[in-house]
Amino acid sequence: MTIWRRGSNVEGYRIAGHALARREGEEFDLVCAAVSSIAYTALYGLQEYLGIQLQRKRIKDGLMEVVLPQDLPEKTRLQADAILEAMLLGLTAVAESYPRHVKVETKEV
């Protein structure tokens, strides 16, 4: 997954692929479910709680891209940062627990 930053602000994220961590006999991939749950919670926080109209939102099997608009009011920007930094903490924890299946990369935009 890639986190896009501009300075200290998270501008968006892209999660692509599947974790492929499902063990034999399990019905679902726990790692993939954890990443998806964290990413969707952040998305819903941005859209539903803060009411942000995203600059870009692409979701399909194995792909989620979310990009914030550049013109957010300062208060909304701070709230969005809190949601996205919390998301990043969760995703980083998953990546540390399952380093063969999840990688977090940060890019400056």
C-alpha positions, 0 to 999 in steps of 0.5 A, a space after each residue: 500500500 502507498 500513503 501519499 503525503 504533502 509535507 506532514 499531511 496525508 493526501 490519500 492512499 492506495 491499497 492494491 492487491 491481496 495479502 494472500 495470507 489465508 491459511 489452509 482450512 480458513 474461509 477468509 484471509 484475516 490479513 486482507 480483512 484487517 487491512 480492508 477494515 482499517 481502510 474502509 473505516 477511514 474512508 467512511 470517517 472522511 465521507 460520512 463523518 466529515 462530509 468530505 467530497 473526495 477528489 478521487 475514490 476508486 474501489 474494485 476488487 483488490 484496489 482502493 484509492 482515496 485522494 482528498 481535495 486540496 481545498 479543505 477548510 483548516 478544521 476539516 483538514 485537521 480532522 481528516 489528518 487525525 483519521 488518516 494518521 490513525 488509519 496509518 497506525 493501524 495499517 503499520 501495526 498489521 504490516 509489522 505483524 505480517 511483513 511478508 504480506 503487507 508493506 506500507 510505503 510513503 511517497 511525497 506528492 
